[in-house]
Amino acid sequence: QSNFDPALLSTSIPRRTVFLAKRDAFKPPIVSWFLRSYGAFPLDRGRADIRAYRWALDQLERDQALVLFPEGTRTSGGMRRALTGVARLALRSQAPLLPVGITGTEPLQGVVRLFKPTGEIRMNIGSVFSIPSIDGSLSKEVLGSLTDMIMQRVAALLPPSYQGVYRPKPREAAAGPPVSGHGVENGGPPLP
């Protein structure tokens, strides 16, 4: 929802986090220095970025906490269909996944709002899970299904107005969310 979500995550998870950020953000030298020292690596969002993919795999092999935003960009009006890179990385690395839902950061757009935020920020941290390993070649459908499974775990941590394309259909909603969370639950106290 905002450029400040990585900073919020890094203060809420008891491990150092690393993340991918759009290459354009690295253009001003001072911003590039800040992002790199904060654990960011540039990602070319306009194409399949093999260099960023290899960096992410290397971070996971070194047991780093890699933060991904699977939709590939900030969204408003609810979650949009995620890119399949998150499922590809999870399959290749077999790293466990920790879904996190963040709400209320929309007012933090712009530097002024960083120093005078308004609203209520909530971070809901779900249960660690893994996706099943797949033998053989991956079809587009299987990769899409695994990506949806990951994103449904995130959506379960968000209020309906944020769930977008991952909002459960009425029949699915009656069955309840697919996971229960640890840490701050929906309806829990806002972060300070």
C-alpha positions in Angstrom: 0.0 0.0 0.0 2.9 2.4 0.6 6.7 2.7 0.1 7.0 2.5 3.9 5.7 -1.1 4.2 9.3 -2.6 4.0 10.3 -0.4 7.0 7.2 -1.4 9.0 8.0 -5.1 8.3 11.6 -4.8 9.3 10.6 -3.3 12.7 7.9 -6.0 13.2 9.8 -9.1 12.4 12.7 -10.1 14.8 15.1 -10.8 11.9 17.0 -8.6 9.5 14.9 -8.4 6.3 16.1 -8.0 2.7 13.8 -7.1 -0.2 13.5 -6.3 -3.9 12.7 -2.7 -4.9 12.0 -1.2 -8.3 15.2 -0.2 -10.2 14.0 3.3 -10.7 14.1 3.9 -7.0 17.9 3.4 -7.0 18.6 6.3 -9.5 19.4 9.1 -7.0 22.8 8.1 -5.5 21.8 8.9 -1.9 18.6 6.9 -2.2 20.5 4.0 -3.8 23.0 4.0 -0.9 20.1 4.1 1.7 18.2 1.3 0.0 21.2 -1.0 -0.4 22.3 -0.4 3.2 18.8 -1.2 4.3 18.9 -4.6 2.4 17.3 -3.7 -0.9 18.3 -5.0 -4.3 17.2 -3.4 -7.6 14.5 -5.2 -9.6 13.7 -4.5 -13.3 9.9 -4.8 -13.2 9.5 -4.5 -17.0 10.9 -8.0 -17.7 11.9 -11.3 -16.1 14.9 -10.1 -14.1 17.3 -13.1 -13.8 19.8 -11.1 -11.8 17.3 -10.2 -9.2 15.9 -13.8 -9.2 19.4 -15.2 -8.5 20.0 -12.6 -5.8 16.7 -13.6 -4.1 17.6 -17.3 -4.3 21.0 -16.6 -2.8 19.4 -14.7 0.1 17.1 -17.6 0.8 19.9 -20.1 0.6 21.8 -18.0 3.2 18.7 -18.2 5.4 17.9 -14.5 5.0 14.3 -13.2 5.6 13.3 -12.1 2.1 10.4 -9.7 1.9 8.4 -9.9 -1.4 5.4 -7.9 -2.6 4.0 -10.5 -5.0 1.7 -8.0 -6.8 4.8 -6.2 -8.1 3.5 -2.8 -7.3 1.5 -0.8 -4.8 -2.2 -1.2 -5.1 -5.3 0.7 -4.1 -8.8 -0.7 -4.0 -7.8 -4.2 -2.9 -5.4 -6.9 -3.8 -4.7 -7.5 -7.5 -3.6 -10.7 -9.2 -0.1 -11.5 -8.0 2.8 -12.3 -10.3 4.0 -15.9 -10.2 7.6 -15.1 -9.1 6.8 -15.7 -5.5 5.7 -19.2 -6.2 8.7 -19.8 -8.4 11.1 -18.7 -5.6 9.2 -20.7 -3.0 9.4 -23.9 -5.1 13.0 -23.5 -6.1 14.2 -22.7 -2.6 11.7 -24.7 -0.5 11.9 -21.8 1.9 9.0 -21.4 4.4 6.6 -18.5 3.8 5.3 -16.1 6.4 2.2 -14.2 5.2 1.7 -10.7 6.4 -1.2 -8.4 5.9 -0.7 -4.6 6.4 -3.6 -2.1 6.5 -3.7 1.6 7.0 -0.5 2.7 5.4 -2.1 4.5 2.4 -1.9 7.9 4.2 1.9 7.5 4.5 2.4 8.4 0.8 4.9 11.3 0.7 7.6 12.4 3.0 5.4 14.9 5.0 3.1 12.0 6.0 6.1 10.0 7.3 6.6 12.6 10.0 2.9 13.3 10.6 1.0 10.1 9.8 -2.7 9.8 10.2 -5.0 6.8 10.5 -4.5 3.4 12.1 -1.9 1.0 10.9 -2.4 -2.7 11.5 0.0 -5.5 10.8 -1.4 -9.1 10.9 1.2 -11.8 10.9 0.0 -15.3 9.9 1.4 -18.8 10.4 4.5 -20.0 8.6 3.7 -22.5 5.9 5.4 -24.2 2.9 4.0 -25.0 -0.5 4.2 -28.5 -1.8 7.2 -29.5 -4.0 6.4 -30.3 -7.6 8.2 -32.9 -9.6 8.7 -32.3 -13.3 8.0 -29.2 -15.3 5.6 -26.6 -14.1 2.6 -25.6 -16.1 1.4 -22.1 -16.1 -1.8 -23.3 -14.4 0.0 -25.0 -11.6 2.2 -22.0 -11.0 -0.8 -19.8 -11.0 -2.6 -22.1 -8.5 0.4 -22.1 -6.2 0.6 -18.3 -6.4 -3.1 -18.0 -5.6 -2.7 -20.4 -2.6 0.0 -18.1 -1.2 -2.0 -14.9 -1.8 -5.1 -16.4 -0.2 -3.0 -16.8 3.0 -2.3 -13.1 2.9 -5.9 -12.2 2.0 -7.1 -14.1 5.1 -5.1 -11.6 7.2 -6.9 -8.6 5.7 -10.3 -7.1 6.0 -12.6 -7.8 3.0 -12.1 -4.3 1.6 -8.4 -5.1 1.1 -8.8 -8.6 -0.3 -9.6 -7.6 -3.9 -9.4 -10.6 -6.3 -8.5 -12.9 -3.4 -11.7 -12.2 -1.5 -13.4 -15.5 -0.8 -16.6 -16.3 -2.7 -19.6 -16.5 -0.3 -19.3 -20.3 -0.1 -15.6 -20.2 0.7 -16.2 -17.5 3.3 -18.6 -19.7 5.2 -15.8 -22.3 5.6 -13.6 -19.7 7.3 -10.1 -18.5 6.5 -7.5 -21.1 5.4 -5.1 -20.4 8.2 -5.0 -19.0 11.7 -2.4 -16.5 12.5 0.2 -16.0 15.2 1.1 -12.6 16.6 -1.3 -9.8 15.9 -4.7 -11.1 14.7 -7.4 -9.2 12.7 -9.0 -6.9 15.2 -5.9 -6.8 17.3 -4.4 -3.6 18.6 -2.9 -1.2 16.1 0.8 -0.8 15.9 2.1 2.3 17.7 
